Amino acid sequence: MMKPTKYATPAAVVFVVLLFLWVFFQGKAKGKAKGYTRAPVDPSAVTPGFDPYPLAQKFANAFQGWNFWSAERREVLNDLWRLTDAELSLTYNSFQENFAEGKETMRSLIKGDFIGGEEVDRVINRFNQLQLP
């Protein structure tokens, strides 16, 4: 009969390290869209001091889950529509890098939502002009 040792076996250590690395990289990948097309941005066309992150976050919050009240979603769509092309591209990139999951994009969330109307059409038309997927 083998006497138990107080040290872990090398196989157990390797298993624990691999498990840790797998969990670490899975958590790091969450919230990152896979393989999205990064929108090109002309830095000279961006308003000085413009930060796309808050609007990307507002979009992510508004289009999260089911919501029968569309006022918040329409407000975000109007905010997006009012941006310059460069600012819209920066906001799109910020959303894709920080909030999108899997293969979703701003366009897919807007098109997949139940709201319709001119706000949706205007933003989708802007995405078409900028060739954003």
FENBELLIN-V351147 format. One record per residue. N is the residue number from 1. RES is the residue in three letters. SS is DSSP state (a for helix, b for strand, c for the rest). D_CENTER is the distance of its C-alpha to the mean C-alpha in Angstrom with 1 decimal. Layout:
n=N res=RES ss=SS d_center=D_CENTER
n=N res=RES ss=SS d_center=D_CENTER
//
This chain:
n=1 res=MET ss=c d_center=56.4
n=2 res=MET ss=c d_center=53.7
n=3 res=LYS ss=c d_center=53.3
n=4 res=PRO ss=c d_center=49.7
n=5 res=THR ss=c d_center=48.5
n=6 res=LYS ss=c d_center=46.6
n=7 res=TYR ss=c d_center=44.1
n=8 res=ALA ss=c d_center=41.2
n=9 res=THR ss=c d_center=41.7
n=10 res=PRO ss=a d_center=39.8
n=11 res=ALA ss=a d_center=38.1
n=12 res=ALA ss=a d_center=36.8
n=13 res=VAL ss=a d_center=35.5
n=14 res=VAL ss=a d_center=33.7
n=15 res=PHE ss=a d_center=32.2
n=16 res=VAL ss=a d_center=30.9
n=17 res=VAL ss=a d_center=29.4
n=18 res=LEU ss=a d_center=27.7
n=19 res=LEU ss=a d_center=26.4
n=20 res=PHE ss=a d_center=25.0
n=21 res=LEU ss=a d_center=23.3
n=22 res=TRP ss=a d_center=21.7
n=23 res=VAL ss=a d_center=20.4
n=24 res=PHE ss=a d_center=19.2
n=25 res=PHE ss=a d_center=17.2
n=26 res=GLN ss=a d_center=15.8
n=27 res=GLY ss=a d_center=14.5
n=28 res=LYS ss=a d_center=13.2
n=29 res=ALA ss=a d_center=11.3
n=30 res=LYS ss=c d_center=9.6
n=31 res=GLY ss=c d_center=6.0
n=32 res=LYS ss=c d_center=6.1
n=33 res=ALA ss=c d_center=6.0
n=34 res=LYS ss=c d_center=9.7
n=35 res=GLY ss=c d_center=11.7
n=36 res=TYR ss=c d_center=9.7
n=37 res=THR ss=c d_center=12.1
n=38 res=ARG ss=c d_center=11.7
n=39 res=ALA ss=c d_center=13.2
n=40 res=PRO ss=c d_center=16.5
n=41 res=VAL ss=c d_center=17.4
n=42 res=ASP ss=c d_center=20.9
n=43 res=PRO ss=a d_center=21.1
n=44 res=SER ss=a d_center=24.4
n=45 res=ALA ss=a d_center=23.0
n=46 res=VAL ss=c d_center=20.7
n=47 res=THR ss=c d_center=22.4
n=48 res=PRO ss=c d_center=23.5
n=49 res=GLY ss=c d_center=21.6
n=50 res=PHE ss=c d_center=18.6
n=51 res=ASP ss=c d_center=15.5
n=52 res=PRO ss=c d_center=12.2
n=53 res=TYR ss=a d_center=10.4
n=54 res=PRO ss=a d_center=12.4
n=55 res=LEU ss=a d_center=11.7
n=56 res=ALA ss=a d_center=7.9
n=57 res=GLN ss=a d_center=8.7
n=58 res=LYS ss=a d_center=11.5
n=59 res=PHE ss=a d_center=9.6
n=60 res=ALA ss=a d_center=7.4
n=61 res=ASN ss=a d_center=10.9
n=62 res=ALA ss=a d_center=12.9
n=63 res=PHE ss=c d_center=11.3
n=64 res=GLN ss=c d_center=11.4
n=65 res=GLY ss=c d_center=14.4
n=66 res=TRP ss=c d_center=17.7
n=67 res=ASN ss=c d_center=19.0
n=68 res=PHE ss=c d_center=22.3
n=69 res=TRP ss=c d_center=22.4
n=70 res=SER ss=c d_center=20.5
n=71 res=ALA ss=a d_center=21.5
n=72 res=GLU ss=a d_center=18.3
n=73 res=ARG ss=a d_center=16.2
n=74 res=ARG ss=a d_center=18.9
n=75 res=GLU ss=a d_center=18.9
n=76 res=VAL ss=a d_center=15.2
n=77 res=LEU ss=a d_center=15.9
n=78 res=ASN ss=a d_center=19.0
n=79 res=ASP ss=a d_center=17.3
n=80 res=LEU ss=a d_center=15.1
n=81 res=TRP ss=a d_center=18.3
n=82 res=ARG ss=c d_center=20.3
n=83 res=LEU ss=c d_center=18.4
n=84 res=THR ss=c d_center=20.0
n=85 res=ASP ss=a d_center=18.6
n=86 res=ALA ss=a d_center=17.7
n=87 res=GLU ss=a d_center=15.9
n=88 res=LEU ss=a d_center=14.0
n=89 res=SER ss=a d_center=13.0
n=90 res=LEU ss=a d_center=12.1
n=91 res=THR ss=a d_center=9.9
n=92 res=TYR ss=a d_center=8.2
n=93 res=ASN ss=a d_center=7.9
n=94 res=SER ss=a d_center=6.9
n=95 res=PHE ss=a d_center=3.9
n=96 res=GLN ss=a d_center=3.3
n=97 res=GLU ss=a d_center=5.0
n=98 res=ASN ss=a d_center=4.6
n=99 res=PHE ss=c d_center=2.9
n=100 res=ALA ss=c d_center=2.4
n=101 res=GLU ss=c d_center=6.0
n=102 res=GLY ss=c d_center=8.8
n=103 res=LYS ss=c d_center=9.3
n=104 res=GLU ss=c d_center=7.6
n=105 res=THR ss=c d_center=7.0
n=106 res=MET ss=a d_center=7.9
n=107 res=ARG ss=a d_center=11.3
n=108 res=SER ss=a d_center=11.5
n=109 res=LEU ss=a d_center=10.6
n=110 res=ILE ss=a d_center=13.1
n=111 res=LYS ss=a d_center=15.6
n=112 res=GLY ss=c d_center=15.5
n=113 res=ASP ss=c d_center=16.3
n=114 res=PHE ss=c d_center=20.0
n=115 res=ILE ss=c d_center=20.3
n=116 res=GLY ss=c d_center=21.9
n=117 res=GLY ss=c d_center=23.9
n=118 res=GLU ss=a d_center=23.9
n=119 res=GLU ss=a d_center=20.7
n=120 res=VAL ss=a d_center=18.7
n=121 res=ASP ss=a d_center=21.1
n=122 res=ARG ss=a d_center=20.9
n=123 res=VAL ss=a d_center=17.1
n=124 res=ILE ss=a d_center=17.2
n=125 res=ASN ss=a d_center=20.2
n=126 res=ARG ss=a d_center=18.5
n=127 res=PHE ss=a d_center=15.8
n=128 res=ASN ss=a d_center=18.9
n=129 res=GLN ss=a d_center=20.7
n=130 res=LEU ss=a d_center=18.0
n=131 res=GLN ss=c d_center=17.6
n=132 res=LEU ss=c d_center=13.8
n=133 res=PRO ss=c d_center=13.1
//
